Amino acid sequence: MEHPGWRVGASNRSSAHGTHNFVSPGDTVTTLPSTPVNPRPTAPLPPFLNKWTLANPQVAGCANHGHLAIIYDNPDEQLDFIVPYLRLGLERGEKSVYIYDDNDADTVIDAMERHGIDVAAASSTGALSILTKSHAYLKNGDFDPDWMIDFLGHAVEDAKREGFPAVRASGEMTWALGPTGESHGGLVEYECKLNAFFSGYDMGGICQYNRRRFRPQTLMHVIHTHPRLVFRGEVFENPFYIPAEVMQGRGEDMGESVRRLLESMAEKNRLRRELMAETEALSRTRKLAVAGRMAAIIAHEINNPLEAVTNFCYLLQQQDLTPRARMYVDAMSEELVRVCQTARRTLDAFRFGESDGKANLERMD
């Protein structure tokens, strides 16, 4: 089967770019919530990459075999996620492929160079390819889901022969829009088949959907066919994902698919109830911890005055008292001793449980 070598589609831009400071102090850079995952690999950077210029930890979770969709509102939101995603593949020695349509090649190349990728150098090694829709989705003339899946399989095999351990790709899906705004009839079938394809090949990908250009009905299908979604710079596990066998189920297979879907919903509901119960138990534990701290504070505050009163009571006991007065003083002394012991036990119980954030109520008995 004929397929391209996935070389850069806009190499004429390379001569216009020398050495760059890719992120200048005046540039606007999207920063994402922090995460313990480190997006930087331990291996040295390839020579066509400059130092890391945009920390985007969310990208680190988009690994090989993953099938995601990004639904974006503007090019900044789109490229500030996709370019670091492809750059991370380059850092890991993978082959990265960008298929453009909604943007032009200059916009994509500028974004890549702004994020520290020497596009001409990366392309010359075969590590980076920037393609048009005519070199990928529509290379066969019209879009055919099975042909495209076969095309991707050959592309992975070619990349491995060239020494790349995996391929990561991202395509702007506006090529699928017809003149009236309707999406191609094979789009949903293709997205369903991609889930099975990515799980069996050393490849991962992000499908890019412009929310301002695709109809809501199409975007709903996009949501149903992608296990994970990217929206406003964050990666989400998709609770509305529907397995391909259900989306494409027919005839007698549909009954089994519906059964699995219903059982999956029931299991998710069970897990949600367990999570709610655990959250409630954790909330009660925290409230008890707060109550323990408050009790310890109160016990500490009253302990010193109690000791003073106890000392005064002792001095009274040393005086020459009438039998009735001595009876009252002795009773008062006994009760003061009990109060002091309670205050000390409260303090001791809190100090004992302080290491795990809980007061040890058993020590107060």
Secondary structure, DSSP 8 states (H G I E B T S, - for coil): --------S-GGGGGG--S--SS-TT---------S---S-SS---TTB-S-----GGGGG--TT-EEEEEESSHHHHHHHHHHHHHHHHHTT-EEEEEESSS-HHHHHHHHHHTTB-HHHHHHTTSEEEEEGGGTTTTTSS--HHHHHHHHHHHHHHHHHTT-S-EEEEEEGGGGB-TTS-B-TTHHHHHHHHHHHHHHSSEEEEEEEETTTS-HHHHHHHHHH-SEEEETTEEEE-TT---HHHHT--HHHHHHHHHHHHHHHHHHHHHHHHHHHHHHHHHHHHHHHHHHHHHHHHHHHHHHHHHHHHHHHHHHHTS---HHHHHHHHHHHHHHHHHHHHHHHHHHHHHHHGGGT---GGGG-
